[in-house]
Amino acid sequence: MYQDVRIYAGLFNGEERAKLELAQGRIAYVHVVPGSVSVNSIEPGAGDAEKLAIERSVDITGGTNAEVLVFDLSRIA
């Protein structure tokens, strides 16, 4: 892949929590594969995704059997 992207993966079930600070000019795309979590107080379920273009961080909490991918992307002008 020839893109300016960082990819993170995590498993969340119960008390696990992750926070990712986004640098200036970056956006995040969060994809929940199976399960459910809370992403910045939004609750996507299995197969759902959220684009975070205004937020400066991604805060993932409250997972239930969740596998989550976070794509940290350069903002396209």
N, CA and C atoms as a LAMMPS dump frame, in Angstrom:
ITEM: TIMESTEP
0
ITEM: NUMBER OF ATOMS
231
ITEM: BOX BOUNDS ff ff ff
-5.0000000000000000e+02 5.0000000000000000e+02
-5.0000000000000000e+02 5.0000000000000000e+02
-5.0000000000000000e+02 5.0000000000000000e+02
ITEM: ATOMS id mol type element x y z
1 1 1 N 0.853 -1.156 0
2 1 2 C 0 0 0
3 1 3 C 0.908 1.231 0
4 2 1 N 0.698 2.097 -0.952
5 2 2 C 1.494 3.311 -1.067
6 2 3 C 0.648 4.519 -0.661
7 3 1 N 0.337 4.587 0.618
8 3 2 C -0.488 5.664 1.145
9 3 3 C 0.106 6.149 2.464
10 4 1 N -0.236 7.359 2.839
11 4 2 C 0.171 7.911 4.128
12 4 3 C -0.866 7.479 5.157
13 5 1 N -0.724 6.26 5.665
14 5 2 C -1.697 5.689 6.591
15 5 3 C -0.984 4.873 7.668
16 6 1 N -1.541 4.91 8.854
17 6 2 C -1.113 4.027 9.941
18 6 3 C -2.332 3.194 10.297
19 7 1 N -2.158 1.887 10.454
20 7 2 C -3.272 0.996 10.76
21 7 3 C -3.041 0.365 12.126
22 8 1 N -4.06 0.449 12.978
23 8 2 C -4.005 -0.123 14.33
24 8 3 C -5.132 -1.138 14.46
25 9 1 N -4.904 -2.198 15.229
26 9 2 C -5.928 -3.213 15.468
27 9 3 C -6.001 -3.497 16.957
28 10 1 N -7.197 -3.783 17.444
29 10 2 C -7.355 -4.09 18.866
30 10 3 C -8.542 -4.987 19.127
31 11 1 N -8.462 -5.716 20.233
32 11 2 C -9.552 -6.561 20.712
33 11 3 C -10.103 -5.929 21.98
34 12 1 N -11.422 -5.766 22.058
35 12 2 C -12.047 -5.089 23.191
36 12 3 C -13.211 -5.931 23.704
37 13 1 N -13.138 -6.282 24.989
38 13 2 C -14.206 -7.047 25.62
39 13 3 C -14.199 -6.724 27.107
40 14 1 N -15.001 -5.76 27.498
41 14 2 C -15.065 -5.391 28.915
42 14 3 C -14.376 -4.075 29.189
43 15 1 N -13.362 -4.109 30.039
44 15 2 C -12.72 -2.888 30.537
45 15 3 C -11.577 -2.359 29.672
46 16 1 N -11.216 -3.058 28.586
47 16 2 C -10.128 -2.553 27.739
48 16 3 C -10.492 -1.169 27.207
49 17 1 N -9.47 -0.352 27.062
50 17 2 C -9.66 1.021 26.576
51 17 3 C -8.427 1.41 25.769
52 18 1 N -8.627 2.164 24.699
53 18 2 C -7.505 2.663 23.908
54 18 3 C -7.804 4.093 23.493
55 19 1 N -6.775 4.912 23.501
56 19 2 C -6.916 6.297 23.057
57 19 3 C -5.774 6.597 22.095
58 20 1 N -6.118 7.132 20.953
59 20 2 C -5.15 7.487 19.925
60 20 3 C -5.275 8.973 19.644
61 21 1 N -4.214 9.717 19.871
62 21 2 C -4.18 11.147 19.556
63 21 3 C -3.872 11.306 18.072
64 22 1 N -4.616 12.152 17.394
65 22 2 C -4.395 12.404 15.971
66 22 3 C -3.603 13.695 15.793
67 23 1 N -2.597 13.632 14.97
68 23 2 C -1.78 14.812 14.685
69 23 3 C -2.584 15.782 13.804
70 24 1 N -2.169 17.025 13.794
71 24 2 C -2.797 18.045 12.953
72 24 3 C -2.812 17.565 11.504
73 25 1 N -3.932 17.731 10.824
74 25 2 C -4.032 17.34 9.417
75 25 3 C -4.338 15.867 9.208
76 26 1 N -4.712 15.15 10.284
77 26 2 C -5.011 13.723 10.184
78 26 3 C -6.484 13.479 10.5
79 27 1 N -7.05 12.429 9.936
80 27 2 C -8.397 11.978 10.257
81 27 3 C -8.325 10.493 10.598
82 28 1 N -9.385 9.974 11.187
83 28 2 C -9.425 8.553 11.523
84 28 3 C -10.667 7.916 10.915
85 29 1 N -10.496 6.682 10.513
86 29 2 C -11.592 5.854 10.042
87 29 3 C -11.566 4.622 10.929
88 30 1 N -12.619 4.385 11.695
89 30 2 C -12.671 3.286 12.657
90 30 3 C -13.679 2.262 12.151
91 31 1 N -13.231 1.016 11.986
92 31 2 C -14.095 -0.061 11.496
93 31 3 C -14.219 -1.135 12.564
94 32 1 N -15.45 -1.444 12.965
95 32 2 C -15.72 -2.518 13.921
96 32 3 C -16.028 -3.762 13.096
97 33 1 N -15.19 -4.791 13.248
98 33 2 C -15.37 -5.997 12.436
99 33 3 C -16.499 -6.823 13.069
100 34 1 N -16.256 -7.641 14.113
101 34 2 C -17.388 -8.182 14.876
102 34 3 C -17.506 -7.442 16.203
103 35 1 N -18.628 -7.603 16.86
104 35 2 C -18.819 -7.033 18.197
105 35 3 C -19.324 -5.609 18.171
106 36 1 N -19.18 -4.951 19.33
107 36 2 C -19.594 -3.546 19.447
108 36 3 C -18.68 -2.845 20.45
109 37 1 N -18.531 -1.544 20.276
110 37 2 C -17.709 -0.701 21.15
111 37 3 C -18.311 0.694 21.187
112 38 1 N -17.723 1.533 22.012
113 38 2 C -18.033 2.954 22.002
114 38 3 C -16.809 3.676 21.449
115 39 1 N -17.031 4.48 20.415
116 39 2 C -15.96 5.262 19.795
117 39 3 C -16.328 6.729 19.94
118 40 1 N -15.627 7.434 20.843
119 40 2 C -15.947 8.843 21.097
120 40 3 C -17.449 9.017 21.372
121 41 1 N -18.004 8.137 22.183
122 41 2 C -19.409 8.144 22.6
123 41 3 C -20.392 7.757 21.502
124 42 1 N -19.905 7.325 20.358
125 42 2 C -20.742 6.781 19.288
126 42 3 C -20.643 5.266 19.424
127 43 1 N -21.723 4.531 19.175
128 43 2 C -21.706 3.087 19.402
129 43 3 C -21.949 2.296 18.119
130 44 1 N -20.91 2.187 17.273
131 44 2 C -21.064 1.371 16.071
132 44 3 C -21.095 -0.115 16.43
133 45 1 N -21.823 -0.891 15.643
134 45 2 C -21.896 -2.33 15.837
135 45 3 C -21.071 -3.065 14.796
136 46 1 N -21.216 -4.359 14.764
137 46 2 C -20.465 -5.204 13.834
138 46 3 C -20.686 -4.75 12.397
139 47 1 N -19.596 -4.568 11.676
140 47 2 C -19.65 -4.161 10.282
141 47 3 C -19.774 -2.67 10.071
142 48 1 N -19.957 -1.909 11.137
143 48 2 C -20.104 -0.453 11.024
144 48 3 C -18.745 0.24 11.047
145 49 1 N -18.736 1.47 10.558
146 49 2 C -17.518 2.28 10.567
147 49 3 C -17.885 3.729 10.87
148 50 1 N -16.924 4.44 11.399
149 50 2 C -17.093 5.864 11.704
150 50 3 C -15.902 6.631 11.145
151 51 1 N -16.179 7.74 10.474
152 51 2 C -15.131 8.652 10.017
153 51 3 C -15.059 9.788 11.026
154 52 1 N -13.884 10.006 11.593
155 52 2 C -13.68 11.075 12.574
156 52 3 C -12.792 12.135 11.933
157 53 1 N -13.412 13.207 11.441
158 53 2 C -12.665 14.23 10.711
159 53 3 C -12.434 15.498 11.523
160 54 1 N -13.219 15.705 12.574
161 54 2 C -13.094 16.914 13.387
162 54 3 C -12.349 16.627 14.684
163 55 1 N -12.569 15.441 15.238
164 55 2 C -11.992 15.069 16.52
165 55 3 C -10.475 15.025 16.469
166 56 1 N -9.839 15.318 17.582
167 56 2 C -8.376 15.28 17.664
168 56 3 C -7.874 13.977 18.279
169 57 1 N -8.804 13.117 18.714
170 57 2 C -8.405 11.825 19.267
171 57 3 C -9.497 10.796 19.031
172 58 1 N -9.112 9.532 19.137
173 58 2 C -10.034 8.403 19.038
174 58 3 C -9.994 7.705 20.384
175 59 1 N -11.156 7.596 21.047
176 59 2 C -11.242 6.959 22.359
177 59 3 C -12.186 5.763 22.234
178 60 1 N -11.627 4.559 22.375
179 60 2 C -12.407 3.324 22.23
180 60 3 C -12.581 2.698 23.606
181 61 1 N -13.842 2.435 23.986
182 61 2 C -14.165 1.855 25.295
183 61 3 C -15.354 0.907 25.162
184 62 1 N -15.659 0.219 26.256
185 62 2 C -16.889 -0.552 26.387
186 62 3 C -17.118 -1.602 25.33
187 63 1 N -16.094 -2.367 25.008
188 63 2 C -16.239 -3.373 23.974
189 63 3 C -16.961 -4.626 24.425
190 64 1 N -17.665 -5.229 23.482
191 64 2 C -18.278 -6.532 23.681
192 64 3 C -17.866 -7.42 22.52
193 65 1 N -16.897 -8.308 22.781
194 65 2 C -16.382 -9.226 21.752
195 65 3 C -16.046 -8.498 20.449
196 66 1 N -15.37 -7.359 20.568
197 66 2 C -15.117 -6.506 19.405
198 66 3 C -13.69 -6.625 18.889
199 67 1 N -13.574 -6.631 17.592
200 67 2 C -12.3 -6.484 16.896
201 67 3 C -12.404 -5.166 16.132
202 68 1 N -11.422 -4.286 16.343
203 68 2 C -11.511 -2.932 15.799
204 68 3 C -10.258 -2.608 14.994
205 69 1 N -10.46 -1.993 13.838
206 69 2 C -9.364 -1.47 13.021
207 69 3 C -9.488 0.048 13.009
208 70 1 N -8.368 0.727 13.214
209 70 2 C -8.332 2.189 13.136
210 70 3 C -7.336 2.576 12.063
211 71 1 N -7.792 3.352 11.103
212 71 2 C -6.947 3.862 10.026
213 71 3 C -6.696 5.333 10.311
214 72 1 N -5.444 5.697 10.555
215 72 2 C -5.012 7.072 10.802
216 72 3 C -4.525 7.601 9.461
217 73 1 N -5.306 8.488 8.84
218 73 2 C -5.068 8.916 7.46
219 73 3 C -4.732 10.395 7.336
220 74 1 N -3.981 10.711 6.3
221 74 2 C -3.719 12.105 5.974
222 74 3 C -5 12.703 5.39
223 75 1 N -5.31 13.917 5.822
224 75 2 C -6.487 14.613 5.277
225 75 3 C -6.196 14.99 3.833
226 76 1 N -7.117 14.654 2.955
227 76 2 C -6.967 14.973 1.528
228 76 3 C -7.437 16.401 1.304
229 77 1 N -6.607 17.203 0.686
230 77 2 C -6.933 18.615 0.458
231 77 3 C -8.017 18.778 -0.562
